[in-house]
Amino acid sequence: MRYVRLSQNTGVKVSAICLGTWFLPRKNERDEYGVLTVDVDETRRLLKRAHDLGINFIDTANRYHGASTPIPLTHVGYSEKLLGRLIKELGIDRDSLVIATKVGNKMAEPPQRRGAEVESTSCGR
């Protein structure tokens, strides 16, 4: 695997290939909400294979489900939860991975569950 510096301002090296978790292997089944389900066994195999090949860079987000778009609020965060569970199950050293995530998206209705929203303001001059 080829590794590159994450940026010019850091010594962190990441695999040139990043494993994304927006869409994970899916089953042809829907859950009680009618949302496609993630094939956990296939995702486990995919993560193990990626790790075995030297991929240490994983992209996720607080809103990712892994098998559905648009993501209903009942399913946000599933991709991150599954990723954490599988890393632990597979015995992958968490410190060997660089996990990129985003936190700006709505997770639930209450205002405190809306990520890192920033109100835009204009400066009157």
N, C-alpha and C positions, 0 to 999 in steps of 0.2 A: 504494500500500500504506500502511496506517496502521501507525505504530510506537508502541510503548509502552515506558515505562521498565521494566527487568527487575525492579526493586524500588525502594522509596523510598530505599534506601541506596546506590544506584549510579547513574551516569550512562549506563549501557549501555542502548541502545535496541534492541528486537527487534521483528520484524514481529508484528502481532497474530495472524497465522496461523503455526503451527509445523508443519513437515514432520516427520512421525513415520516411523520406520524399523522399527517392530515388524513390520509387514506391508508388503512391497514388492510390486510387480507380479510375479506368479508365472507360470511356465510350467506346462503340464499334464504335466510330465515329472518323474520321480524320479531321484535320483542312485543311486550304488551302495549307499547305506545305506537307500534307500527313502524319502528325504526329498524333498519338493517343491523344485524349483529356482527361483531368482530369475531373472526375465527381465531380464538386465543391460541390454539395449538399451532396453527400456521404462523401466527405472529411470533410465538416463542421460537420456532425454527428459524424464522427470518432474522430475529435479533441475534440468536446464537451464531448463525452463519455470518452475519455482518461483523460481529465481534471477532469471530475466528479469522476473518479476512483482514482484520486490522482497522475496521471502521470504528472510530472513537467519537464521532461527531453526530449528535442526534438532535433533530429539530422537533419541537412540540409547542403547544400553547395551552393556556388555561381553557380555551373554548373547544379544542379539538376533541372529537368523538372517535374518529378513526374509521367510521364506516358510513357517515351520514352528512349530508349537506342540503339545505341549511341545518345547523345544529339546534335542535330544540333545547330549551333551558333545562329540561329534565335529564339531558345527557352530557352537558358540558363537563369537561375535565376528565372524561373517561380515559382518553389516550394517555394522559399523564399518570393517572392511577395505575393503569395496566402496565405501562412502561416501568414504573417503580417496582411493581410486584414481580414482573418477569426478570428484571435485573437482579433482584434478591433471590428468586427461585433458581436462576442460572448460576448464581455465585459469582457474578461479574463484579469486579472491584469498582465501586462507584467513582472512586478517585481517578480511575483510568479513562473516564468518559467526560466529554464536554457536551452538556445538554443545554441547548439554546431554547428559550421559551419566551412567550409574549404574555403580558398581563393586562393589556388595555381593553379587553372586551368584556361585555356584559355577561355576568355569571348567573344573575337572578334579578328579581324585581327591586328589592330594596336598594336605595342609593349606595349603601356600603358594600354592595356586591357587584360593583360596576368597574372593577379593575382600576387602572391608573388614569382615569379620565381627567382631562385638563380642560377647563373652560377657556374659550378664547376670548380675549378682551382686546379692545383697540385703544391705543393711546390717542386721546384727543389733543391735537396741536393746533 
